[in-house]
């Protein structure tokens, strides 16, 4: 959903020769962060069910079919449906 950079830790052994892969955040990472933020927004029994429902829908969906409802507590734009790329 977002293309924010993922922090990496330095390894004392370095990277294997020719390894140029970069870590990528999971497509439902923002939904998980919304659930975590809901835990700190008051009574968790009232604040968590909505964000968790969207997180669960995201995890059960196929890539590109994630829910497009807005986030409850994160100040991020809601994800947009991307058109399927047919080749």
Secondary structure by P-SEA (a helix, b strand, c coil): ccccbbbbbbbcccccccccbbbbcccaaaaaaaaaaaaaccccccccaaaaaaaaaaaaccccccccccccccccccbbbbccccc
